[in-house]
């Protein structure tokens, strides 16, 4: 298993990996945006693996947030994502 995001790392997964933790779009603000980014990432990895005559299986590490309301939960998510972006 690997969670590569760099071009070099993605190629390594396609060439050698059995499982890949999908790198989904961190800028998504809606479920639709999240799923669209996830679909694109999986399609990209499938195409990479096909070039090597391989298939890769996928894992996802979702984060679920709760709050006193949907808006409160969304604000917490945005806050956590901003903290994460500051450390990239």
C-alpha positions in Angstrom: 0.0 0.0 0.0 1.1 3.5 -0.7 -0.3 7.0 -0.6 1.8 8.6 -3.3 0.9 12.0 -4.8 4.0 13.1 -6.7 4.4 12.2 -10.4 7.3 9.9 -9.5 5.3 8.2 -6.7 2.2 7.7 -8.8 4.3 6.0 -11.5 5.9 3.8 -8.8 2.4 2.8 -7.6 1.3 2.0 -11.2 4.4 -0.1 -11.8 4.7 -1.9 -8.4 1.8 -1.2 -6.1 -1.1 -3.5 -5.3 -3.1 -0.9 -3.4 -3.2 2.9 -3.6 -4.7 5.3 -1.1 -6.5 7.6 -3.5 -5.4 11.2 -3.5 -8.7 13.0 -3.7 -9.1 16.8 -4.2 -8.5 18.6 -0.9 -10.2 21.7 -2.3 -13.6 20.0 -2.5 -16.3 21.8 -0.6 -19.3 19.6 -1.6 -19.7 15.8 -1.8 -20.1 16.1 -5.6 -16.7 17.8 -5.9 -15.1 15.2 -3.6 -16.5 12.3 -5.6 -15.6 13.9 -9.0 -12.0 14.4 -7.8 -11.9 10.8 -6.5 -13.2 9.5 -9.8 -10.6 11.4 -11.8 -7.8 10.2 -9.5 -8.9 6.6 -9.9 -9.2 6.9 -13.7 -5.7 8.4 -13.9 -4.2 5.6 -11.8 -6.0 2.9 -13.9 -4.6 4.4 -17.1 -1.1 4.5 -15.6 -1.3 0.9 -14.4 -2.6 -0.3 -17.8 0.6 1.0 -19.4 2.4 -1.6 -17.3 -0.2 -4.3 -17.9 -1.3 -4.1 -14.3 -4.3 -3.3 -12.2 -4.2 -1.4 -8.8 -6.8 -1.7 -6.1 -7.9 1.4 -4.3 -8.4 2.5 -0.7 -9.9 5.7 0.6 -9.3 7.3 4.0 -12.4 9.4 4.5 -12.9 11.9 7.2 -16.3 12.4 8.6 -17.1 15.4 10.7 -20.1 16.1 13.0 -21.3 19.3 14.5 -24.4 20.9 16.1 -25.6 21.5 12.5 -24.4 20.8 8.9 -23.0 24.4 8.7 -21.1 24.0 12.0 -19.6 20.7 10.7 -18.6 22.3 7.4 -16.9 25.2 9.2 -14.9 22.7 11.3 -13.8 20.9 8.1 -12.8 24.1 6.4 -10.7 25.1 9.5 -8.9 21.7 9.6 -8.2 21.9 5.9 -6.7 25.4 6.2 -4.5 24.1 9.0 -3.4 21.2 6.8 -2.7 23.5 3.8 -0.4 25.7 6.0 1.8 22.7 6.6 2.2 21.5 3.0 
